[in-house]
Amino acid sequence: MDRPPVAAGLGVNSMTAGESTGPDYTPGPLDRDAPLYVAGHRGLVGSAIWRQLEASGFSDLIGRSSSELDLKDRDAVFTFFEATKPKTVVLAAAKVGGILANSTYPVDFLSDNLRIQVNVLDAALAQNVQRVLFLGSSCIYPKLAPQPIKEEYLLTGHLEPTNDAYAIAKIAGILQIQSVRKQYGLPWISAMPTNLYGPGDNFSPKGSHVLPALIRRYDEARRDGIETVTNWGSGSPRREFLHVDDMAAACIHLLEHYDGPDQVNVGTGEDATIKEIAGIVASAVGYEGETEWDTSKPDGTPQKLLDVNKLRDAGWKPQIDLEAGIASTVEWYREHVDSVRT
Ligand SMILES: NC(=O)c1ccc[n+]([C@@H]2O[C@H](COP(=O)([O-])OP(=O)(O)OC[C@H]3O[C@@H](n4cnc5c(N)ncnc54)[C@H](OP(=O)(O)O)[C@@H]3O)[C@@H](O)[C@H]2O)c1
């Protein structure tokens, strides 16, 4: 399709609107020899996608760390895209954190994430990148959405206030993908993963998500002979967890088998209470002490379970069960305890 170029200094709104009503595109195998850029290739998700692309024979993978290429720097992003001309882009770069980080630094989570994704998506559009996968998060859905959460519940209620800034940035990303499809007819897609865990996770006590935080806490308690571990909240909220290698497989599957404007939920379709998860972690690390629950601390959303029928209909389901996934993540954590993000 002919369309005016996007300049680094211009927003997409300054361009003449395209006439497309959406792409007419049949997904199929990606070209293993064409340049594919994984934004955020050193992160939990990006590194898993990178490993799996490598294992699937992709020979021209492109990755840049944030110190090599700050995706908040629009000119640098445009220059990078012009030089590398990726044919496919997976956008797994983002400022990511747990409840504490999100609620303490909301403006960073809003502003950095908006800038990262707008720059990458605008630069991809300028280079006419044919296939883009944008990754968001299940926090885009209303706090009190009916369970399991279907894709269509987006924007039907209030967000969880502790991470609303992050969620709004991610919702803007979905809208940008949909708008590019509408305006320029490019078959770009979005996926919304549930809580992820696995090798490469952030185990920092201040910035991490619940599962890596539990692994670290219980493993340190075992090591130090601590008799009681105290966790935040009542332990009753239900959460869904997906191993990041499954997530990576789902991403590649969607790129090769799915096309559509709606974001696709990526999860297992099964949840467990935080108490149950803590029990699995305690036994995986070999902790034999007691667990107490500090009910003066907030629980957050009572349940978060994604409806994964759209993903199932696209022909994908997870392979790694929770006990095995947690056990191998504990192993990875112990091997990398001196170099993990803390
Ligand atoms: N972790 C989860 O449970 C989870 C759940 C649902 C959705 N997701 C989504 O998956 C995506 C990736 O999350 P993740 O867990 O993999 O996060 P992560 O481990 O923190 O990795 C984030 C990546 O983004 C890169 N990045 C951050 N700021 C950057 C910047 N200014 N310029 C260039 N690169 C930058 C980092 O690069 P460097 O390492 O080089 O600094 C890092 O590789 C996010 O969109 C997130 O919403 C994650």
The ligand as a MOL file (V3000), in Angstrom:
LIG
                    3D

  0  0  0     0  0            999 V3000
M  V30 BEGIN CTAB
M  V30 COUNTS 48 52 0 0 0
M  V30 BEGIN ATOM
M  V30 1 N 6.5840 -10.4080 33.7530 0
M  V30 2 C 5.2770 -10.6270 33.7160 0
M  V30 3 O 4.7050 -11.3080 34.5780 0
M  V30 4 C 4.4590 -10.0760 32.6060 0
M  V30 5 C 3.1120 -10.3540 32.6240 0
M  V30 6 C 2.3170 -9.8620 31.6480 0
M  V30 7 C 2.8620 -9.0770 30.6500 0
M  V30 8 N 4.1690 -8.8180 30.6250 0 CHG=1
M  V30 9 C 4.6480 -7.9310 29.5410 0
M  V30 10 O 5.7610 -8.4460 28.8540 0
M  V30 11 C 6.5980 -7.3590 28.4420 0
M  V30 12 C 8.0110 -7.6260 28.9290 0
M  V30 13 O 8.0010 -7.8090 30.3400 0
M  V30 14 P 9.1900 -8.5340 31.1160 0
M  V30 15 O 8.5740 -9.1670 32.2840 0
M  V30 16 O 10.0150 -9.2970 30.1710 0 CHG=-1
M  V30 17 O 10.0010 -7.2710 31.6410 0
M  V30 18 P 11.5380 -7.1840 32.0280 0
M  V30 19 O 12.0710 -8.5120 32.3700 0
M  V30 20 O 11.6680 -6.0720 33.0110 0
M  V30 21 O 12.2160 -6.7400 30.6720 0
M  V30 22 C 11.9270 -5.4960 30.1060 0
M  V30 23 C 12.8690 -5.2570 28.9580 0
M  V30 24 O 12.5770 -3.9680 28.4390 0
M  V30 25 C 13.7890 -3.3250 28.1620 0
M  V30 26 N 13.6290 -1.8860 28.3270 0
M  V30 27 C 13.0410 -1.2370 29.3720 0
M  V30 28 N 13.1530 0.0940 29.1910 0
M  V30 29 C 13.8350 0.2600 28.0210 0
M  V30 30 C 14.2670 1.4060 27.3010 0
M  V30 31 N 14.0210 2.6390 27.7360 0
M  V30 32 N 14.9570 1.2030 26.1490 0
M  V30 33 C 15.2200 -0.0390 25.7070 0
M  V30 34 N 14.8190 -1.1540 26.3220 0
M  V30 35 C 14.1380 -0.9880 27.4750 0
M  V30 36 C 14.8130 -3.8520 29.1320 0
M  V30 37 O 16.0760 -3.7660 28.5120 0
M  V30 38 P 17.4990 -3.9060 29.3130 0
M  V30 39 O 17.4470 -5.2370 30.0010 0
M  V30 40 O 18.5130 -3.8650 28.2350 0
M  V30 41 O 17.5470 -2.7510 30.2620 0
M  V30 42 C 14.3370 -5.2930 29.3250 0
M  V30 43 O 14.9930 -6.1320 28.4220 0
M  V30 44 C 5.9750 -6.1020 29.0290 0
M  V30 45 O 5.2200 -5.4640 28.0440 0
M  V30 46 C 5.0640 -6.5970 30.1050 0
M  V30 47 O 3.9240 -5.7950 30.2720 0
M  V30 48 C 4.9990 -9.2850 31.5860 0
M  V30 END ATOM
M  V30 BEGIN BOND
M  V30 1 1 1 2
M  V30 2 2 2 3
M  V30 3 1 2 4
M  V30 4 1 4 5
M  V30 5 2 4 48
M  V30 6 2 5 6
M  V30 7 1 6 7
M  V30 8 2 7 8
M  V30 9 1 8 9
M  V30 10 1 8 48
M  V30 11 1 9 10
M  V30 12 1 9 46
M  V30 13 1 10 11
M  V30 14 1 11 12
M  V30 15 1 11 44
M  V30 16 1 12 13
M  V30 17 1 13 14
M  V30 18 2 14 15
M  V30 19 1 14 16
M  V30 20 1 14 17
M  V30 21 1 17 18
M  V30 22 2 18 19
M  V30 23 1 18 20
M  V30 24 1 18 21
M  V30 25 1 21 22
M  V30 26 1 22 23
M  V30 27 1 23 24
M  V30 28 1 23 42
M  V30 29 1 24 25
M  V30 30 1 25 26
M  V30 31 1 25 36
M  V30 32 1 26 27
M  V30 33 1 26 35
M  V30 34 2 27 28
M  V30 35 1 28 29
M  V30 36 1 29 30
M  V30 37 2 29 35
M  V30 38 1 30 31
M  V30 39 2 30 32
M  V30 40 1 32 33
M  V30 41 2 33 34
M  V30 42 1 34 35
M  V30 43 1 36 37
M  V30 44 1 36 42
M  V30 45 1 37 38
M  V30 46 2 38 39
M  V30 47 1 38 40
M  V30 48 1 38 41
M  V30 49 1 42 43
M  V30 50 1 44 45
M  V30 51 1 44 46
M  V30 52 1 46 47
M  V30 END BOND
M  V30 END CTAB
M  END
